[in-house]
Amino acid sequence: MSDAYEIFSRFYDEYIFDTAPNLHMDYFNLIKLIIEKFKLDVNSILDLTCGTGTLLKLLTENGFNSVEGIDVSPEMLQKAKEKGLKVYEKNIKEFDLKRKYDLIVSFDSLGHIKDEKDLSKIFNNISNHLNDGGLFLCDGGTREKAKRMIGQKYTYE
């Protein structure tokens, strides 16, 4: 992974808490709301691009037992492991964890993927890792990005 991620991993959690203190709690609340509203039976969760595992930690602290994450940055994953989390160093375009999940989430990451073929690979991987009736929950990064993603090509300049 790049030197930038090695450096960024050192202060990522502090940076996020300083600039967007409720970000991960908002993601957690969204997950909880959707599970409750649609009466979903969620026993296993995979967080794509989990970074330092802050969302995973919130999920485990709030009663979700089978929670795992993947990220491409070994430095970010080391921070997640220090939090006692089960994480894997994998690229979301090519991962195969040999298991399926009830819920897969990906926040503030897919909006950064510019290549349509890469997005197709990612969505195929997600589909291959979802249980029957499973749910994939993601965002487009920002409202502007989401508006461009919905019903449009998934490419950005």
N, C-alpha and C positions, 0 to 999 in steps of 0.2 A: 504494500500500500504506500501511498505517497507520504513524503515527509510532512506535508501539510496536515494530514490526518493524525500523524504521530504528535504533532504540536497541538492541534486542535483538541485532541482527546484529553489533554492535560487540564483544560479549563472549560470544556464543553458544558458540563453540568452547571457550573457557576455562571457561565455566560447565559445559558437558557433561563436559569432562575432569576438572573438580574434583568434580562430583557423581556422575558415572557413568563412571569412566575406561575401562571395558571395553565400553561400550555399542556402539560402532560395530564394534569387533573381534568382539563376540558376534554381531552381525548378519552380518558377513563370514564368520565360522566357520559359521554356520547355512547361508548360501548355499553355501559350499564343501561342507559335509556333504551337503546335498540333491543337489547336482550329482554328487558322487562316488557316493553311495548309489544313485541312480537312473540312473547312467551317462548323464547328459544331455550333449548336445553344445551347449554354450552359447558362441555367438560374439558375441552382442549383448545388452546389458543396459540397461534404462531404470529409473532410480530416480525414482519419483514423490515429490514433496515432498522434494527432495534437500537443501534448506537450503543450508548452506555447503559441501556436497560432501565431507564427511569420509568417508562410505562409498564414494563414487565414487573418491576418491583411493586408498583401501585396495584397491579392485578393480583399478585401473590399475597400482598398484605390485606387484600379485601376478599379473600376466600376462593380465588381461582387457583386450583392446585396444579393442573397440567399446563404450564405456561413456558413457552420456549421462544427463542429469537434467533434470527440470523442477521449477519452484517458482513460486509467485505473488509472492514477495518479491524485488524488484530488489536490495535491500540484501544479502540472503542470497546471491543469485546472484553479486553482485559479489565476495564472498569466495570463492565457488567458482571464478570466472574467474581470480582471483589465484592459485589453485592449479593453473591450466592446464587446467581441465576444460571439457568441452563441455556447456553447459547452456542451457536455454530458459526465458524468462519466460512461463509458461502456467498457466492454471487447470485443475486435473485434471478438472473437469466438462466442459470444452469443448475440450480440446487436440486438435490434429491435426498430427502431425509428418510425415505422408506417408511413413512407413516402418513396418516391423514389427520386433519384437525376439524373441529366444529366451527371454528372462527379463525380467519386469517385477517390481520390488519396491516395497513401500511399508511403511515401519515407523513406528510411533508417529504415525500421522496419520488413518487411516480411523476409528478409534475416536472421533475428535472430530467426525465428520460426524453431524449430528442428523437431517437430513431424508432420508427414505426415497427420495424422487424424486432427490435429489442423488446418493445412493449408486448408484441404478440407472444414472444418467448416467455416473458414474465407472466402474462395472463394464462398461458398454457400450463406453466409450472404451478401457478396458484390453483387452477382447476384440478390438476393431478393430485394436489395435496389436501383437497377439501373432501370431507365425508359427504355422503348423500344428504342433501338438505342443509349442507354447511353454508356459511355466509362469508363473503369477502367484503371488508369495509375499508374504504380508502378516502383520501381527499385529493384534490388537485393542487394543493399547495396554497393557493390564494383564491379568492372569489373570482378574480380576473382570469386566472389560469383555469379554474373549474368551468367558467362560462365558455372558454375556448375549447376545452376538452369535450364537453357534452355535445354529442352529435357532430363532432368535427374530427379531422385528422389529428393524431396525437403528436404532431411535430411542432417544434418551437424554433424560432430563430435566435 
